[in-house]
Amino acid sequence: MAIKHPVIVVARLLSVLELYRLSAVSFEQETPLGELSISWDSENFDDETLANLGADYES
């Protein structure tokens, strides 16, 4: 399934990076430029936290 809009790719990348910043996910990549695996690590991540993602960037 190819993504046709670059904006969607950028939005997803920023979302994953924000989840990483919050220690909700971790990454594993065996080789440079190889397949990137993302694992969910958070046990205390709820809908309220998800709804407030990025709130600290709003002014």
C-alpha positions in Angstrom: 0.0 0.0 0.0 1.7 3.1 -1.2 1.1 6.5 0.4 0.3 9.1 -2.2 0.7 12.2 -0.2 4.0 13.2 1.4 2.2 15.1 4.1 0.8 11.8 5.4 4.4 10.4 5.5 5.7 13.4 7.4 2.7 13.4 9.9 3.2 9.7 10.6 7.0 10.2 11.1 6.4 13.1 13.5 3.8 11.0 15.4 6.2 8.1 15.8 9.0 10.4 17.0 6.7 12.0 19.6 5.8 8.5 20.9 9.5 7.7 21.1 10.1 10.9 23.0 7.5 9.8 25.5 9.1 6.3 25.8 5.9 4.7 24.4 7.7 3.0 21.5 11.2 1.6 20.8 13.0 1.1 17.5 15.2 -1.8 16.3 17.2 -1.8 13.0 19.6 -4.6 12.3 21.4 -3.0 9.4 21.9 0.6 8.2 19.0 1.6 5.9 17.4 -1.8 6.7 14.0 -2.6 7.9 12.9 -0.6 10.9 10.9 -2.4 13.6 8.8 -0.3 16.0 7.6 -1.9 19.3 5.0 -0.6 21.7 6.6 -0.4 25.2 4.3 1.7 27.2 2.0 0.1 29.8 0.5 3.4 31.1 -0.4 5.0 27.9 -4.2 5.8 27.8 -6.6 7.6 25.5 -6.2 10.9 27.4 -2.4 10.8 26.9 -2.9 10.1 23.2 -5.4 12.9 22.8 -2.9 15.4 24.4 0.1 14.4 22.2 1.7 17.5 20.9 -0.2 19.8 23.3 3.1 21.2 24.7 3.9 22.5 21.2 0.8 24.6 21.0 1.0 28.3 21.9 
